[in-house]
Every structure is written in structure tokens, then in C-alpha cells.
Amino acid sequence: MIARLPRNQRSDARDNRDRILDAARAVFATDGLDVPVREIARRAEVGPATLYRHFPTKEMLAAEAFAAQALAWRSALDEGLADPDPWRGFRLAVERLCELQARDRGFTAAVKSTFPRAMDFAAMRTSSLTRAAALIRRAKDTGRLRPDVVLEDLILMIMANDGIRASTPAARIAASRRFAALMIRACEAPPGSAPPPVPLPTPAVSVPGKTPDRTRATRGR
């Protein structure tokens, strides 16, 4: 029993931490970031002292709650890129991103505006855009995605999805799913369209202040 005690204590601490984060995400989504910390502790069924032991400030709590949201966005893009069928991967990623945003209910925007230094948001955005660009490029190579679709179109799609308003969370998610389906249909190439030709290796381009990409220049040798 003595040998098991430290492990049980660690397990209890993890459980408390998980409950706090779950409660924080739910409360932040419904009541905003101004909700008192004591209310989050009450929802998590822990004492305020336990909450502060895990998260000394509300900024730390909000950042940790947002980290899970950011991970879900990145996972949606990664799963789309990992799909052996690039067109299916593109569709699944768009559907998942739209649903995640519908469930977000402005939480991400609130964290960024209230705690702009909580995380490196610029680096996270760059990483997401890089993945999204690769998702589009793979889908185009199959000929299923319209050749005129660009990264800015996907960003515009996400922005439009964020504008959906509904009377209940369930209705908002349902509307978001329909919107995603319509956007995917609009992005699909017309039936019978031939896939674009395989691009030839491109020579290295000299950019002031940057070293030429020798890997690309030598590709195909």
C-alpha cells in the first residue's frame, strides 16, 4: 500500500488537472474569459487551492486549454495529409476544421486578444498554413481539386464558417457541416477533368539574402 501511494497521488493529480481543463474549456466557451476562477473550480469539483496549484494564473489556464484546441486543429491537418487518398484527405480535413471552429465559439479569438503573449501564435499560424498548403497541393495533383483553388480560398472558407450563427450549439455544428459539404463540392474539379501534368524539376531561384535550394535544383539527376 505504501508503495502504491505516490502513484495514486500522481493519478489523482492528473485527474484533477484534466477535470480543471475540461471545466475551463466548457466555461470559457459559454461565458467567456471573464468567468471567475472559482466558478471553474466549482465546475471541476475541486477547491480553488487545487486549481491554483496546477495553474497559478488564469493566463496559464487559458493557454493550456487553448493548447488542446490547437493540437486538434493540427491533428486534423496531419490526418488529412496522412490519408493515402489526397482528395479524401482534403475533404476530411475541411470537414474537421469547420466542425472544430463551430465548437470553438470564439474561444480561440478570445485567448489571442486577451493573452497575446500566452503562446507563439504566429509560429502556430505559420505551421498550420504550411500544412494546409501541402494539403491543397496533394489534392490538386490528383485532378480532383480545381486547379484554381489557392490557400487563400481555404482561409476565406474558414472565415466564412466562423460567421455562422445558430440558436443552439448543435444547430451551429449542423450548419457548419452543411457549409463544409457545399464548399467541398464547389472546390471539386468538373467530372472528366484530366489531372494536371507532372511538374518538371525547377531550377534553383536566387533570392537576395537566401541560399539557393540545391536539393530542388539537383532533383531528377
Buried (B, 14 or more C-beta within 10 A) or exposed (E): EEEEEEEEEEEEEEEBBEBBBBBBBBBBBEEEBEBEBEEBBBBBEBEEEBBBBBBEEBBBBBBBBBBEBBEBBBEBBBEBBEBEEBBBBBBBBBBBBBBBBBBBBEBBEBBBEBBEEBBEBEEBEEBBBEBBEBBBEBBBBBBBBBEEBEBEBBEEBBEEBBEBEEEEEEEBBBBBBEBBBEBBEEBBBEEEEEEEEEEEEEEEEEEEEEEEBEEEBEEEE
